[in-house]
């Protein structure tokens, strides 16, 4: 089984339910706990790359020194056409490495289950084609992409954050939301942080539970499609 290199940025930020869905599609995962000092390879090679979320900006190297070698792996993947999927921080990193712009504490923060809107460009995208027009996904961010790279395909948006999903080239996708996270993960989020933004964690959890089954069906499809792209590229 082909295995994707998965970069993890915090103890609570693993691949979640995507690990099982990717395995279902024939793609294993090799999770590197970079936040805990696990070394990243200097060369990605032909392996697919998944960069997870975390509480940093993509170039916050002083607080998170592993971000620089992670950006280098993203560059290598883009140069080689190797499949990439970036989630939250990972999506912001993909945008920045490819020439876009990310700003800290920009716009309105998004927390919990959020309605997205697929754009017309999604109809021709290998991962997003045929998805519901208004899927929900769990959000947990205060930073945002403010400019996509030149030539990127803009796939999805939300009311408060325009750049929710995009593709760079043929095989690199970034999302602002968390398709790997379940509703129950919200119950472990930091209450003080949410209170600062006027958000009630219990209400976020209840709302996400209402949407969880439908959301899981959507993002499982995307995970299986990414696994298929990765397997085809590695063949």
LUMPA-12379 format. One record per residue: residue in three letters; x, y, z of N, C-alpha, C in turn. Coordinates in pm, whole numbers, plus 50000, padded with zeros to 5 digits. Atoms other than C-alpha are relative to their C-alpha. Last residue first. Layout:
BEGIN
AlaXYZXYZXYZ
...
***
This chain:
BEGIN
Unk499945012450079501635036748988501045000949888
Unk498895008549957502435064849232500184987749913
Unk498754992750023500255090149050501214991450034
Unk499774999250144497355065949029501315006849968
Unk499645013350048497615057649398500315000049852
Unk498675003449951497685094349499500464986449948
Unk499034991850072494735103049277501414996250041
Unk499945005050137492765073549416501005008049916
Unk499265012649999493615082849776500144994449858
Unk498584996549986492495118349704500854987450001
Unk499544994850129489205104649571501455004350007
Unk499845011350092488715083349881500515004649863
Unk498845007849959489375113450105500254988349905
Unk498814992450037486925135049907501274992350038
Unk499865000450147484215108649928501265007249956
Unk499505013450033484825105150302500194998749849
Unk498534999449993484455142850323500654986349988
Unk499374991350100480895142250192501514998750005
Unk500205005850132479625112450389500685007949890
Unk499105011550014481185125550709499864993649862
Unk498654995050029479425158850660500984988549980
Unk499974995350138476035141850636501395004949962
Unk500165011450091476635122050954500075004349854
Unk498815008550012478105151351146499844988849899
Unk499535000250139475505178451082501014988849973
Unk501145000550091473425175151398500444998249856
Unk500595013449994476525166451600498834998649903
Unk499175008950083478175198451481499464985850001
Unk500244997150141475325219351617500784990649910
Unk501355004550035475475202651957499715002249851
Unk500025014650002479255206651980498644994849956
Unk499265004450118479195243351885499924984849985
Unk500884997650114476465248852145500694996149869
Unk501075010149998478605232152410499055001849882
Unk499525012950050481645252952313498894989549995
Unk500305009949899479915286552344500364986049948
Unk500555012550055481545313452129499824989950113
Unk501444999849980482135349652227499294987749949
Unk500654996850127485605350952074498484999650011
Unk499454987150046487395352652406499355004549871
Unk500674989249927485055325152528500505013649954
Unk501314997950061486375302152255499255011450068
Unk499794994450134489955306352374498665002949933
Unk499584986049984488935301352737500205006649865
Unk501164991649971486995269652650500395014750009
Unk499704991049889489925252252480498865009950023
Unk499394987350035488525225052253500155009050123
Unk498694998449937487895190452395500685013049968
Unk500175000149855484135189452327501325001250075
Unk500284986549953484895199751969499905000550152
Unk498734993349970486505166051900499785014050057
Unk499645002149860483035150551931501355006250037
Unk500704990649912481945166551604500464998450144
Unk501365003649964484565146751415499395010550091
Unk500404998549861487665161351251498544996050021
Unk499585011749923489255149450926499444999650141
Unk500795011650041487395173550698500334987550080
Unk499425012449948488825202950895499144988049960
Unk500785007249900488265236450722500684986750037
Unk499924992749875490625260150540499334992450114
Unk501294996549943491215236050253500235007550131
Unk499974994149867494195231550022498595003250045
Unk501224994149948494575208649724500235005850138
Unk499774994149868497635199649515498755007550045
Unk500055009849891497375175049223500165005750140
Unk500905011550018496745192248890499744992350127
Unk499565009950096498135227048948499004988649991
Unk498854994450070497095244449268500524989449904
Unk499035009450056493615235649390501105007649929
Unk499394996150127491355255549618500934988849955
Unk499395011350069489085252549921500525004749865
Unk500195012149922487745276350186500644987749935
Unk499155010350059489025308950037499974987350086
Unk500195003750140486155333050095500784987649955
Unk498625002950042485945333350474499964995249856
Unk499014991649931482895348250647501444997849955
Unk500474986349982480005335850432501095009150054
Unk501034999049897481835304950316499635014750017
Unk499944988049916483835296250003498974998850110
Unk501074998549901484635266649780500255012350085
Unk501015010650000486635256449471498845002350096
Unk500734996749877488975284649368498754991350005
Unk501435002050020491285269949103499295001650134
Unk500685009849916494765284449144498524999249965
Unk500375012250071496285302348843499314989550085
Unk500394998250140498095328649046499684986449937
Unk498924999450099498235318449410499455002349860
Unk499605013050053495195326849624501185001649904
Unk499785000050144495025359249818500454986249957
Unk500594987750055493705366250168500225001149850
Unk499434996950130494205331750319499315012549947
Unk500695002950126493025332750678500885002849879
Unk499164995450110493975333551044499344995949869
Unk500074985349992491355330251322500865006349891
Unk498894991450044490635293451267499705014750024
Unk499374996049874488625263551389501195008949967
Unk498994989450010486165252051124500585002850138
Unk499594994049873484145219951102501155009649976
Unk498705004949954482555212950766500355007250129
Unk499494993949877479105216450614501344993750034
Unk499615009249894478175209550253500385007650126
Unk499794993349872476255235150045500364989750109
Unk499664986050022476325225549677500345007150130
Unk501134990949977476455188549757500445014549987
Unk500354998849858479495171449603498775008950016
Unk501165007749959479445162049234499665000550147
Unk501115001250094482975173649158498874991650057
Unk501204993049955485055181849464498824998749905
Unk500445003349864487985157549439498635005650034
Unk500025014449973488735156049064499494996250139
Unk498875003849916487675192349007499944985150034
Unk499005006850081485475200148707501194995250083
Unk500645010050085482315209148899501014992049919
Unk499965013249936484365226449167499434989049912
Unk498765006950035485015255948934500074985950061
Unk500165006650129481355266048967501234991949963
Unk500014991050114481845273649335499914991949870
Unk499125003950109480895251149623499845009749883
Unk500654999450131479305269549912501014996249894
Unk499164995850111480255261150267499145001349875
Unk500485002850136478085259250578500955005849897
Unk500194988050082479995258950905499544995949861
Unk500605003950128480135233551187499575012449922
Unk501085009750004482395246751462499474997649860
Unk499895011249908484425278651481498794990849982
Unk501035010250020485115305751225500274988450094
Unk499655013949968487005337851296498824990749972
Unk500775005449889485905369551114500414985550027
Unk501415002950025488515386450898499314994950125
Unk500614992250109492245383450959498554995949981
Unk501154993549939493865372051281499315009349900
Unk500415004149867497085363751098498855008450052
Unk499894989949895497325370050726499474994550132
Unk500735003749879498055345450443500225011050103
Unk499734992249879499135354250088499084995650113
Unk501124992649943499455334249767500415007250127
Unk500014985950040502635324549581498835008150049
Unk500294998850143502625286349575499885014549954
Unk498865005450075504365284349914499805001949850
Unk498844991149987501745307450065501184995249916
Unk500264987350067498725288549934501235009050003
Unk499995002550144500165254950034499795012949923
Unk498615001950042500955268350380500104997449850
Unk499384986850004497415281550421501454999049954
Unk500524993150118496075247350328500585013949985
Unk499425006250119498385230650579499505006249871
Unk498644995150014497385255450849500654994149876
Unk499924988349911493755245450777501405006249987
Unk501184997549917494235211950597500285011650095
Unk499714991649884496715207650310498725003750072
Unk501254995249941496395178750064500365007550127
Unk499934993149871499305172449829498585002950045
Unk501254996149932499695148849532500235005750140
Unk500395010349904503165149549369498725004350072
Unk501365004150028503385172649068499514988950090
Unk500055013450059507175173249099498604995849958
Unk499085000850114507605210649156499874986749927
Unk500524991750108504505212349375500884998949876
Unk501205006550055505665182749583499425008149885
Unk499595011650079509135197349626498804993249936
Unk499394995250125507695230649733500414988449911
Unk501104995350085505435213449988500545005049867
Unk500655011950054508465194650123498835003849911
Unk499125005450104510325227650158499404987449938
Unk500194991950121507385242650345500864994849886
Unk501285004050056507605213650591499705007949873
Unk499855012250081511315220050636498684994849944
Unk499124997450116510505256150735500254987249920
Unk500794994950111507545246650956500865002449876
Unk500205010550102509675224251177499205005149880
Unk498895000750096510955254851366499844989349893
Unk500145013550055507575261251529501064997749893
Unk500745008549906507685291551757499964985549955
Unk499404998449867510455309451569499304991150102
Unk498865008949978509365294851234500615001350139
Unk499764997149858505895310251226501174991650050
Unk498584996549986506005308850845500355004050143
Unk499135009150075502735289950784501495002950013
Unk499974995550139500955308451067501014991349924
Unk498884991850048500545287451376499665005949865
Unk500194986149956497865270251585501155009149963
Unk499304996749876497815237651393499895014950028
Unk500204986849941496305219951095500795001950128
Unk501164998149914497545190150895499955014250056
Unk499574990949895499925187450599498765003950081
Unk501144994049932499315157050378500535008450114
Unk499754991949881501995147150126498695005550053
Unk500964989249981501925119549863500265007050134
Unk501105001849904505165099849841499025011649996
Unk501305001550068507215101749518498814998950096
Unk500065010950096510325116549683498614998949941
Unk501305006649996509755138749984499984987749910
Unk500585001850132513395147850032498694992450014
Unk499554988850083514875162350351499384999349861
Unk499005003250102512785138750559500415012449922
Unk500595000950133511055153050865501084996249899
Unk499394993650116512455145651207499204998049872
Unk499765010650099510255138351508500525006349871
Unk498595002150033510765166951752500274988949903
Unk499365006849888507365166751922501454996449969
Unk500084991349882505805192651690500764994250119
Unk498954989950011507005171851393500045009150121
Unk500334990449894504885142351498501085010750006
Unk498804994749936505395124951162499575010550101
Unk500184987549927502425103751055501315003750069
Unk498834999849913503115077550787499985013550071
Unk499444987549951499735071350628501224997350086
Unk499604999949860498325043650410500525013750042
Unk498904991049970496485048550083500274999650150
Unk498715005750038494345020449942501195008750027
Unk499704997250140491005038449937501364995049956
Unk501085006250077489835022550262500245001849850
Unk499675014350005493215032450405498964992449919
Unk498915001450096492425068550311500404985349986
Unk500544998250135489065065950487501094998449894
Unk500785011750040490625051150799499465001149860
Unk499085011450006493315078050826499264987449954
Unk499435001350134490825105250732500934987949991
Unk500725010150078488925098351052500524998749858
Unk501405002649968491515116551258499384989349911
Unk500795001550123494715126751079498564996050023
Unk499675011250087496245139651404499084999049880
Unk500274997050141495905174251556500374989049904
Unk501395003150029495555169251928499635001149855
Unk500395013049946499275166152004498554996349972
Unk500364999149860500215194551767499464986750050
Unk499484987949936501665201551424499655001450147
Unk500884996349889501305167851246500645011250080
Unk499304991349905502915162650903498995004750104
Unk500954991049933501485132750714500755007950105
Unk499324993749888503685114450459499055010550059
Unk499784985650005501345094150241500785004450123
Unk500204992749875501725056450221500305014749978
Unk499334987149998501265034649910499695007250130
Unk500844988050000500005000050000500885012550000
***
